[in-house]
């Protein structure tokens, strides 16, 4: 069911400083910031040969990233994103196995303009998991 690792998302308290670290210090290819109002975040992707790192910064005061940063002021890993061939089939299989899908259970369009779902971290060893339609 799981495909490749699409990205690891890191919540950051200072997006400009995080971009400078990856771009200037580490020499990585960095995308322009992209606002995702439906998810309450601004995202920047760090392109790597085998995957991506997604930097998350709060967009608005109701952003889930804002509450994450209040608990983790220095930032940190927020979630892992795996690709799946059929997001609805994956959702149904996971739910049948007892996994909890966050939100209303229906996919939303993510930063890559593809359907995504999030799975409850308590069901995945404390890790928030995002599934993205491949």
C-alpha positions in Angstrom: 0.0 0.0 0.0 2.7 2.5 0.9 4.8 4.0 -1.8 7.8 6.2 -1.5 8.5 8.7 1.2 7.3 12.0 -0.3 8.6 14.4 2.4 9.5 15.0 6.0 7.8 18.1 7.3 9.5 20.4 9.9 7.7 23.2 11.7 9.9 26.3 11.9 9.6 29.4 14.1 11.5 31.6 11.6 10.9 30.7 7.9 13.5 33.1 6.5 16.2 31.7 8.9 15.3 28.1 8.0 15.4 28.9 4.3 18.8 30.6 4.6 20.1 27.6 6.5 19.1 25.1 3.9 19.9 27.3 0.9 23.0 29.2 2.0 24.6 26.9 4.5 23.7 23.5 3.1 23.5 24.4 -0.6 20.1 23.0 -1.2 17.6 23.9 -3.8 14.8 25.7 -2.1 11.3 26.5 -3.5 9.6 29.9 -3.1 7.2 30.1 -0.1 3.7 28.9 -0.9 0.7 29.9 1.2 -1.8 27.0 1.8 -4.8 28.7 3.5 -6.8 25.5 3.6 -4.2 24.0 5.9 -3.2 27.2 7.7 0.5 27.0 6.7 3.1 28.6 4.5 5.3 25.9 3.0 8.8 25.8 1.4 10.2 22.6 -0.2 13.8 21.6 0.1 14.5 19.5 -3.0 16.7 16.5 -2.4 17.8 13.7 -4.8 15.6 11.1 -3.2 12.8 13.1 -1.4 11.9 16.5 0.0 11.9 18.4 3.3 8.9 20.6 3.8 9.3 23.6 6.0 6.1 24.6 7.7 5.4 28.1 9.0 2.1 29.3 10.6 -0.4 31.1 8.3 -2.8 32.9 10.6 -3.4 32.6 14.3 -5.6 29.4 14.0 -2.8 27.5 12.2 -2.2 24.0 13.6 1.5 24.8 13.2 1.2 27.8 15.6 0.0 25.4 18.4 2.8 23.0 17.5 5.3 25.8 17.9 3.8 26.9 21.2 4.6 23.4 22.5 7.9 23.2 20.6 9.3 26.8 20.4 12.5 25.7 18.5 10.4 23.8 15.9 10.9 20.2 15.0 9.6 17.3 12.9 5.9 17.7 12.4 5.0 14.7 10.1 6.1 12.2 7.6 4.3 12.0 4.2 4.0 8.7 2.2 2.7 8.3 -1.3 -0.2 5.9 -2.0 -1.6 4.8 -5.3 -5.2 5.1 -4.3 -5.9 7.4 -1.3 -9.5 6.3 -0.8 -8.6 2.6 -0.8 -5.7 3.3 1.6 -8.0 5.3 3.9 -10.6 2.5 3.9 -8.0 -0.2 4.6 -6.5 1.8 7.4 -9.8 2.6 9.0 -10.8 -1.1 8.8 -7.6 -1.8 10.7 -8.5 0.7 13.4 -6.5 3.7 12.3 -8.0 7.1 12.8 -8.2 9.6 10.0 -8.1 13.2 11.1 -10.6 15.8 10.1 -13.8 14.6 8.4 -12.0 11.6 6.8 -12.1 13.0 3.3 -9.0 14.0 1.4 -8.1 17.7 1.0 -5.9 19.1 -1.7 -2.4 19.5 -0.4 0.6 21.7 -1.3 1.5 19.5 -4.3 -2.1 19.9 -5.6 -2.9 16.3 -4.9 -5.3 14.7 -2.4 -3.9 14.2 1.1 -5.1 12.7 4.4 -3.6 12.8 7.9 -3.6 9.9 10.3 -3.7 10.2 14.1 -0.2 10.0 15.6 -1.3 7.8 18.5 -2.0 5.1 15.9 1.5 5.3 14.4 4.0 5.3 17.2 3.6 9.0 18.0 4.1 10.1 14.4 1.6 12.2 12.5 1.4 10.6 9.1 0.3 12.3 5.9 -0.8 10.2 2.9 -0.6 11.7 -0.5 -2.1 10.4 -3.7 0.8 9.4 -6.0 
